[in-house]
Structures are given as C-alpha cells and as structure tokens.
Amino acid sequence: MKEVEKPAPKDNQILVRVHATTVTSGDCRMRGADPFLVRLFMGFTRPKRPILGGEFAGVVEALGKDAKQFKVGDPIFGAGIATYAEYTCLRDGGPRVIKPTSMTFEEAAAVSFGGLSALHFLKKANVRRGQRVLIYGASGAVGTAAVQLAKHFGAEVTGVCSTANLALVKSLGADRVVDYTKEDFASPAAYDVVFDTVGKASFSKCLGSLKKGGVYLHAVSLASLPRRLRSSLGGKWFVGGVASPKVEDVAFLKGLIEAGEFRSVIDRRYPLEQIVEAHRYVDTGRKKGNVVITVGT
C-alpha cells in the first residue's frame, strides 16, 4: 500500500471514486502466477499499469471536457482498469453503466468479471432453449454467472463443483449438480455445450461429452483452435480467447439484475488494506463466487 498522486481525467475520460472492487483469478494470474500473461498484457520489462484491478463500482467524480456517458455524482459499475485504488480514470463510453438501485456497491462490483466472461462465451456457443449445457467450475465467479445466464437462455444446465458448493449451484438454477469429488461428470455425447470456466477439466472428457456439432468453451485458453482442426475433433468446436466487453453487455446484465434473473455471489469481503490476504485466499482456488475489496464509502 502506498500513496500516489490523484489522477486527473483526460478529455475523453471520467474520474471515478472507487467504492468496491474484486480479486479475480485473472488478477492473480496478472500479478505473476502466469509469467507469459504478465508480459503479454502488462509489459515485457516492467508493468505498463502498476495498479491492478479490473472491475469496480463507484461514483463519477469528474469529467473530461469531451466525456458524455455520465454526469458527476452518477453511481456506476462495470469493467475498468487500475481499480485497486481510491480513484481511477476510465475511458468515456466504455463497458460501464449506472448501478442498479437494488444492489450495494460491493454486490455491483462483483458482477462484471464473471458476468461478462460467461456472457461472452455463451454467446459464442449460441446457447439457446432446449440445449443441454454442462458448466465445470460452476461455483466460481465465471461459473456462478454462467449457470444463471445459461438458464436465462433456456438451456438445461448441469453444474460441476465440489461437495461444499452443491447447494449454492442448485440455488442459482442448475437443473442437476455433479459432485466431481464423488462422481465422474463425463457422459458420452450428452451435451450441446461444455463450458470449462476454470481450466481444470480433462480435455478428452469434455470433448467426449459433447454431441456432434457441440461446442467446448474454455475460459482460460487464450485462443480458439483453428477452424481447419474441427474435423479432427469429430465435428466439434473448441472456443477459447478473451472477452471484449461492450457497454451493451453490461447493460444486458443490469437488465437481468433488475428483472431478478441474475445476482452476484460474494464469498468474502476485505478492506483494501488487506488485499494481500485476499489474493492469498483467491490463490488457494477455493473461493465461491467472488472476493470483494471495499475501497471507500
């Protein structure tokens, strides 16, 4: 923890007073758990952005002269950068919207990483009514969002998690929950979509559980397999990559929240001063949903 100069918004930026942010698995990878990702996204010799944090909820405090998306005093939430701080400057027009009145800042801060990632991949697979979808890692940030979104799209959802999280995943709407510590989740040609949200499932088991023409979603892979490899996968698709959220995606999630069809799941809350402990907890891989950092009031 250290004091830094309060940022000033450029012409096309807004200044946000951050009330809450989160620690995600992605933050931990960027911190150094995955050296390749660190250099690819943060800089090869030293970090281009020394302050981490990728989602938030807060209040607009100042506007650049060309900023038109919000007005001063608006409570907003969404994806951001450098949110592990009391203030951050963000591009006007980015993936952020007014906070739902039904949510606290902490609850709203925990929407974007999981919600936007899950939405990105489920849209890639064109998940729709009548399909069968398996979600591996259904109790994590992306998994809890994916269960709710897949149900919204009309799919029959099977969630895979550990014993301690069975009730949570069921409460989010999963039609069936598999305890991977006691039961093999794989089922030959049973699913239209298999979504590995944590990157820990067996590739062969996931692929074998897909119907012909099915889609294997992998939230931790940086790339999709080339189209020419589809035949070698038995006519099945493998989709990886990185979500590129837009403002309409955040607005879509807000609409579901206001309709009572989506909620953020919070495991633990820490003050900013205890962010090291928060990262250590997320590093264990045992968190349920999201870990929230309270920054200011």
N, C-alpha and C positions, 0 to 999 in steps of 0.2 A: 504494500500500500504506500502511495506517495501522493503529494500534492502536485498537480500540473496546472498549467495555465488554462483558464476557462476558454473554450473555443468560441469563435465568432463565425456566424454563418456567412458563406459567400452569397453572391447574388441569387443563385438558384438553389439555396439550401434553407433548411429550418433548423433552429436550435431547440433541442428537446431537453427538458429536465427529466431524467430517468427516475421513475419510481420503483420499477422492478425489472429484473432480467432473469436469465436462467443459466444453468450449467448443463450443456448438452454433450452427448458423446462426440459430436463434431468439434466442440470447443476443446475437448480433451485431446482429440487427435491433432488439432491445430497447435495445441500447446507443446507438442513434442512427442506424443505417443506414436505418431506415424511420421518419420523424418521426410519421406517423399512428399506427403501432403503439405507439410510445413513449408518446404522450399518452393513447391509448385504454386501455392496460393499466397504465401506470406513474404516471399523473398528468398533469394538463394544465399545471401551473405548475412543479412540481418532483417528483422521484420519490418515490412513497409508500414504496418499498423501495429505498434507495440501493445495496444489495448485490445483485448479480446472481447467477445460478446456479440451474438448475432440475432437476438430477439429482445423485445422490450415492451413495456407500457409506460407511458409518461405524459407530460403536459408540454405543449408547444410554448416556448418562452419568447422566441424572437423569430423574425422572418427576414430573409434576404429580399432585396428590392424586387426581384422577379418571382418570388415564391407565391403561389396562388392556391395550393391544395388545401391549406388550413388557415385558421386565424389564431392569433395569440390567445392562449387560455384553453385551446381545444385539448381534451384528453384523448390520446391516440394509442394505437398498438400496432405491432407488425414486425417485419424483418428490419434489421438495422445493422450498423457496424459500430464497434468500439462502445458497446453498451455496458461494459464493466466500469462505469464511471458515473458521476453525478450528472454530467452533461455530455451530449454528443450532437454533432451536426450531421444532418442527413439530407440527401438529395430530394428536392421537391418533386412530387409526382411518383415517388417510389411505392413499394408494396406496404402501404400503411393506411389505416382508416380510423374513423372515430371509434373509440372504445364502447362496447355495449354497456348500457347503463346497469344491466343485471350482473356485471362482473366487477370484481375488485381489480386493482392494478396487478396484483400477483396472479390472479386467475387469467387475466388477459395476456400477461407476459408469457404464459405457458402454452399459448395456442399455436404460435407461428411455426416453430421448427418442426414439430411433429405433424401439425395440420397441413402445412404447405408441402412438406415432403411426401406425406401419404397421398394428398390430392394429386400431386404431380404424377406419381407412379400409377395410381388407379386410373387416372385419365389416359395415360399411355396405353393401358391394357383395355380401355373402353369397357370397364366393368359396368354391368347392366343387370336389369331384373332377370331372374331365373338362372343366373350363373352360380356356380359353386366356387367360393374363394377360400383359400387357406392362408392364414396370416401367422407366420412364425415370428416369435418375439412379440406376442400380442399385448404384453403388459408394459412395454417401454413407451417412450414418448411418441415415436412413429407408429408403433403397434396399436396403442390405445386410440389414436386418431384414425388409423386405417380401419379398425373394427367398426367404428361409428360411421365413417364415410361409406364403406362398402355396404353397410345396412341401408344407408340413405339411398344408395344407387339401386337397391332392390336385390342384392345378392344374398345367397345363403352362406353364412360365414362360419368357418371353423377357426378358432383361435388356439395357438400352441403356446404354452407357458409352463412355469413350474407350479408345484403344489400350492405354494403360498398365495399365488395370484389368480387361481381359478375363479373365485367368487367375483373378483374385480372385473375380469374379462367377460364373464357372464353378465354382469350388471351393465356393461356397455352395449349389450345387444347380441353378442355372439350366440349363434344357434347351437353350437357344440364347442366344447373346450377339451383339448387334449393335454394331459399332464406328461410332458416329454420325459420326466424322470421315471415314469412308470409304464409308458405306452409309446410305441413307435408311431409317429404321426404319418408316416408314409402309407399311401394306399394307391395301388396301381390304377392309373388313368381315371382318377376320381374327380379332379378339379379342372375348372376352366382357367383359373389363375392361382399361382402360388407366389406369395409375397414374403420374401425373407427380409425383415426390417432391421436385423441386427448383424447379418453376415456370418452367422454361425451354423446354419443348417447345411446338411450334406447336399452337394450339387446333384449327385446322381439320384438321391431320394426325392429331391424337389422335382427334378426333370421327369422321373418315373411316375410321379403322382399326377402329372398333367395329362389331360386328354390331348388327342391330336389337334394341332392348331392352338393349343393353350399357350399362356404367357407366363414366363418365370420372371418375376420382378425382384431386383436385388438392390436394396437401398444403399449398400456400402460400396458397390462396384462403381468405378469411375467411368466405365464405358459399356455400351451395349456390344454384343457380338455382331460382326458384320453380317449383313443380310445373306451373303453367299453361304454362310455356315448353317442356315436354317435347315437345309436338307440333312445335314449330319446330326441334327438334334431331333430327327424324326418329325419334321414339320412343325416344331415348337419354337417359340420366340424367347430370347433372353434379353431383358431390358435392364440396363444399369444407367449410370450417368448422375448428373447433379441437377437438382431442381432449380429452375429460374423463375421465381415467383413474380407475379404481376399484381397490381393493385386490385384487379377484379377477382383474383384468387382469395385475397384477404377479405374482400367484401363478401364473397361467397361463404366463407367460414363464418363471418359475422352474422349473415342471414340465418345460417343453421343454428347458431348460438341463440339468436333471438326467437327462433321457432322451437327451441327446446330439443333440438336434434343433435347437439354437439356440446360437449363440456371438456374442459381441460382437467387432467388428473395430476394432482400435486402430491408427491411423496414427502418431501421435506422442504423447509424454508430456512434460509440462513441470512444473517445480515452481511453486507458487503465485507465487513471486517473479517468474516470467517470464510471467505471464498476459497481459501486453500483447503480447509476441511471439506467444503462442498465438492471440490474437484476430486479429493481423495475418495469421497463416497461414490461419486459417479464412476471413478476408475475401477471400483470393485465389480461393476457390471450387474449390480443387484437392485438398481433403483426401479421403482414402479412409476411409470409416467414421467413426471418432470421434477427437477430440483430447482427451486426458485430462490433468487437472491433479492432481498429487499434493499433498495439503494437509498431511497428518500421518501418523504411524506409530502 
